[in-house]
Amino acid sequence: MQPTLYLIPVTLGETSIDRVIPPYNKDVILGIKYFIVENIRSARRFLKKVEQTINIDELTFYELNKHTKADDIANFLDPMRDGQHVGVISEAGCPAIADPGSDVVAIAQRKNYNVVPLVGPSSILLSLMASGFNGQSFAFHGYLPIDSNERIRKIKQLEGRIYGEEQTQIFIETPYRNLKLVEDLIRNCTPSTKLCIAVNITCEDESIKTLSVKEWSKQLPDMAKKNCIFLLYK
């Protein structure tokens, strides 16, 4: 079989594997000995969650994150020259989406290696599906600026695209800054602008709700230390 770079989705939280990961993924994972991962500890934990009997000590892990040197990334694909499959695992959700996995995928494409994305949970698509917003035209922006003034300018720019292009705007924030972000949205967006707040998608305490900015100002959800994704539309 042609050596393949498999993009392996991970659960978005403490969700059971059976709920969000197809059985086929397990078969693929058990055939891989080399993994490119965002975090070795969490990748090991995920693999044990997939198959308790997997021998972690027989596997090789290459860590790919913001600290990885660009010159080292291409070497992570060396096992493919010897006919070995390689798997890419991010911290949560789908690899190469809002994570450094895209760098190694780009190299694999340039080298004409086979690249196969596996099915799994994506907070971006799941939240968009449940928001009631435009799914024909949307943009994902990752994290908004940390600086308060820059963040406010960005929020106003995104709101402009909602009304000017009828495009859904999607972004995320680190859990401890969720409340600050929503407060900025409430203060700076038109009261009638719609905001969808999706909390802990696929987890037991999942909440996905769409209200106007004005309505959110009266009843914010519990976002403390929770993974959230935010969507804006008119």
Backbone torsions as a table, in degrees:
resi	resn	phi	psi	omega
1	MET	NA	140.5	-179.3
2	GLN	-60.9	132.6	177.2
3	PRO	-59.3	135.9	-171.6
4	THR	-131.3	142.1	170.5
5	LEU	-93.5	110.3	-179.3
6	TYR	-95.5	130.9	176.4
7	LEU	-97.7	110.3	-167.8
8	ILE	-105.4	111.2	178.1
9	PRO	-68.2	151.1	-179.2
10	VAL	-120.5	153.0	176.0
11	THR	-58.7	151.0	-177.3
12	LEU	-84.1	-9.8	179.0
13	GLY	-170.0	-153.7	179.4
14	GLU	-80.3	57.6	179.0
15	THR	-98.8	146.3	178.8
16	SER	-66.3	142.7	179.0
17	ILE	-56.3	-43.2	-175.3
18	ASP	-60.8	-24.6	-176.8
19	ARG	-77.1	-32.5	-170.4
20	VAL	-129.0	-10.7	-178.1
21	ILE	-116.4	122.0	-179.7
22	PRO	-64.7	149.4	177.5
23	PRO	-56.4	-32.5	179.8
24	TYR	-56.2	-37.1	-179.2
25	ASN	-59.8	-38.7	-179.9
26	LYS	-61.6	-42.7	179.1
27	ASP	-61.3	-40.8	179.0
28	VAL	-65.3	-47.2	-177.5
29	ILE	-58.4	-41.8	-177.3
30	LEU	-69.0	-12.3	177.4
31	GLY	-97.9	7.6	-176.9
32	ILE	-114.2	136.1	178.1
33	LYS	-112.9	-9.4	-177.2
34	TYR	-125.7	128.7	-177.0
35	PHE	-131.4	135.0	172.1
36	ILE	-101.4	118.4	-169.5
37	VAL	-131.0	154.2	177.5
38	GLU	-76.7	-34.8	179.2
39	ASN	-146.1	120.7	-173.9
40	ILE	-63.2	-42.9	-177.3
41	ARG	-62.3	-47.8	-178.7
42	SER	-69.9	-31.5	176.9
43	ALA	-65.6	-42.9	176.7
44	ARG	-60.2	-42.6	-180.0
45	ARG	-63.2	-41.4	178.4
46	PHE	-63.9	-45.0	-179.1
47	LEU	-62.7	-37.8	176.2
48	LYS	-67.0	-31.4	177.2
49	LYS	-69.5	-35.0	177.9
50	VAL	-69.5	-45.3	-178.5
51	GLU	-148.0	109.2	-174.7
52	GLN	-60.3	-31.2	-174.8
53	THR	-86.1	-1.4	-177.9
54	ILE	-61.1	137.7	-179.3
55	ASN	-90.9	97.1	-176.5
56	ILE	-61.7	-32.9	-176.0
57	ASP	-68.7	-16.9	178.3
58	GLU	-86.6	-5.0	-175.4
59	LEU	-98.9	153.9	176.5
60	THR	-113.6	131.5	-178.9
61	PHE	-118.1	134.7	172.2
62	TYR	-113.9	127.6	-176.6
63	GLU	-91.9	125.6	-179.1
64	LEU	-123.7	106.0	178.1
65	ASN	-148.8	-166.9	-175.1
66	LYS	-66.4	-14.5	179.9
67	HIS	-92.7	-9.1	-177.7
68	THR	-72.1	133.9	178.3
69	LYS	-73.5	136.9	-177.1
70	ALA	-57.0	-36.0	-177.9
71	ASP	-68.3	-19.5	-177.4
72	ASP	-85.9	-20.4	-171.1
73	ILE	-62.8	-44.3	-177.5
74	ALA	-60.2	-31.1	-179.8
75	ASN	-66.7	-21.5	-179.7
76	PHE	-64.3	-20.0	-178.8
77	LEU	-94.3	4.3	-178.5
78	ASP	-55.3	-38.1	179.2
79	PRO	-58.1	-24.8	-179.3
80	MET	-69.3	-25.9	176.7
81	ARG	-65.8	-24.8	179.5
82	ASP	-98.3	14.7	176.2
83	GLY	85.7	11.4	-178.2
84	GLN	-92.4	143.7	172.2
85	HIS	-76.9	153.0	176.3
86	VAL	-131.2	138.8	178.7
87	GLY	-111.7	146.5	176.8
88	VAL	-113.9	126.2	-178.4
89	ILE	-128.7	126.4	176.5
90	SER	-97.1	-176.5	-179.5
91	GLU	-67.6	-38.3	-178.9
92	ALA	-161.0	148.8	177.6
93	GLY	73.2	-149.1	-173.7
94	CYS	-91.9	129.1	179.0
95	PRO	-66.2	153.4	178.7
96	ALA	74.2	3.7	173.1
97	ILE	-110.7	113.2	-176.9
98	ALA	55.9	37.6	175.8
99	ASP	-156.0	162.8	-172.1
100	PRO	-69.9	-3.6	180.0
101	GLY	-58.0	-25.0	-179.2
102	SER	-61.0	-28.5	-179.6
103	ASP	-63.1	-44.8	-178.6
104	VAL	-73.6	-30.7	176.4
105	VAL	-64.9	-41.2	179.4
106	ALA	-61.4	-39.2	178.2
107	ILE	-66.0	-42.8	178.8
108	ALA	-61.1	-39.5	178.6
109	GLN	-65.4	-41.3	179.2
110	ARG	-64.3	-33.2	179.9
111	LYS	-85.4	2.0	177.8
112	ASN	65.0	31.0	174.2
113	TYR	-81.2	154.9	176.6
114	ASN	-73.3	127.9	179.1
115	VAL	-120.7	125.2	-177.2
116	VAL	-127.4	115.9	174.3
117	PRO	-84.2	131.2	178.0
118	LEU	-92.9	156.1	-178.5
119	VAL	-75.1	139.2	178.3
120	GLY	-178.8	-179.9	-173.2
121	PRO	-73.7	134.7	174.1
122	SER	-125.6	115.5	-178.9
123	SER	-61.9	-30.2	-179.3
124	ILE	-64.3	-52.1	-177.6
125	LEU	-72.5	-40.0	-178.7
126	LEU	-64.1	-42.0	178.9
127	SER	-67.5	-39.2	178.5
128	LEU	-63.5	-42.3	178.7
129	MET	-57.3	-38.8	-173.7
130	ALA	-93.5	-2.4	-173.7
131	SER	-81.8	-29.0	-172.3
132	GLY	83.6	10.8	-178.5
133	PHE	-94.4	176.6	-178.1
134	ASN	-64.6	114.8	177.8
135	GLY	-97.0	1.1	178.1
136	GLN	-87.4	-30.4	-179.8
137	SER	-140.1	115.9	-179.4
138	PHE	-152.2	159.3	-179.8
139	ALA	-137.1	136.4	176.5
140	PHE	-106.2	129.0	-173.0
141	HIS	-112.2	1.9	-177.6
142	GLY	66.4	-133.3	-179.8
143	TYR	-89.8	138.3	173.8
144	LEU	-79.4	163.3	-177.8
145	PRO	-57.0	146.7	178.6
146	ILE	-76.6	-40.0	179.2
147	ASP	-59.2	131.2	-173.5
148	SER	-58.7	-47.8	-178.5
149	ASN	-65.0	-41.8	179.2
150	GLU	-66.7	-37.3	179.9
151	ARG	-65.7	-42.0	179.1
152	ILE	-63.9	-41.8	176.8
153	ARG	-61.1	-40.9	179.9
154	LYS	-66.2	-41.6	178.9
155	ILE	-59.5	-45.3	179.9
156	LYS	-65.4	-35.6	177.4
157	GLN	-64.7	-44.1	-180.0
158	LEU	-65.2	-39.7	178.5
159	GLU	-63.8	-35.5	177.2
160	GLY	-61.5	-37.0	179.6
161	ARG	-70.6	-29.3	177.1
162	ILE	-60.6	-48.6	-175.7
163	TYR	-84.1	-30.7	-178.3
164	GLY	-81.5	-34.4	-175.7
165	GLU	-118.2	-3.3	-175.7
166	GLU	54.0	44.8	-176.4
167	GLN	-113.6	129.0	175.9
168	THR	-68.3	135.4	-179.5
169	GLN	-111.4	128.0	-173.9
170	ILE	-125.1	137.1	178.9
171	PHE	-156.2	168.9	-177.7
172	ILE	-130.8	173.3	177.1
173	GLU	-151.1	156.3	174.6
174	THR	-69.5	144.8	-172.4
175	PRO	-50.9	-38.9	-175.7
176	TYR	-75.8	-7.7	177.5
177	ARG	-111.3	7.8	-178.7
178	ASN	-56.1	-49.9	-175.9
179	LEU	-63.0	-43.1	178.9
180	LYS	-59.9	-41.6	179.4
181	LEU	-62.7	-47.9	-178.5
182	VAL	-64.1	-37.6	176.4
183	GLU	-61.0	-39.9	177.4
184	ASP	-65.8	-38.7	177.9
185	LEU	-63.1	-44.6	-179.1
186	ILE	-63.8	-40.4	-176.6
187	ARG	-74.5	-27.4	-169.1
188	ASN	-115.4	-9.6	178.4
189	CYS	-96.0	157.4	173.9
190	THR	-59.7	134.3	-176.1
191	PRO	-53.7	-30.5	-177.7
192	SER	-84.8	-10.9	178.3
193	THR	-59.8	138.0	-177.7
194	LYS	-89.4	137.9	177.6
195	LEU	-127.1	124.6	173.3
196	CYS	-103.0	126.7	176.4
197	ILE	-113.3	115.7	179.7
198	ALA	-108.3	121.7	-173.8
199	VAL	-116.1	129.3	175.2
200	ASN	46.3	57.0	-178.8
201	ILE	-58.1	135.0	-179.8
202	THR	75.2	-4.2	179.6
203	CYS	-89.8	170.4	-176.6
204	GLU	-62.0	-33.0	-179.1
205	ASP	-99.1	26.4	179.9
206	GLU	-54.9	138.8	175.5
207	SER	-144.1	124.6	177.0
208	ILE	-131.0	110.9	-173.7
209	LYS	-138.4	138.4	179.0
210	THR	-115.3	125.4	176.3
211	LEU	-141.9	168.2	172.9
212	SER	-72.6	158.9	177.3
213	VAL	-57.1	-39.7	179.1
214	LYS	-61.7	-42.4	-179.8
215	GLU	-67.6	-37.2	178.6
216	TRP	-64.7	-29.5	-178.8
217	SER	-62.9	-17.4	-178.2
218	LYS	-100.8	-13.6	-173.0
219	GLN	-157.8	77.3	179.7
220	LEU	-79.8	143.7	177.6
221	PRO	-76.9	169.0	175.4
222	ASP	-77.0	109.7	-177.9
223	MET	-114.7	1.5	-174.7
224	ALA	-62.0	122.1	176.9
225	LYS	58.2	28.3	179.3
226	LYS	-117.4	150.5	178.4
227	ASN	-79.7	119.8	-177.6
228	CYS	-124.7	154.3	171.8
229	ILE	-133.4	141.9	-171.7
230	PHE	-121.4	140.4	-179.9
231	LEU	-132.3	136.3	178.1
232	LEU	-117.4	139.8	174.0
233	TYR	-160.5	171.4	-175.5
234	LYS	-87.7	NA	NA
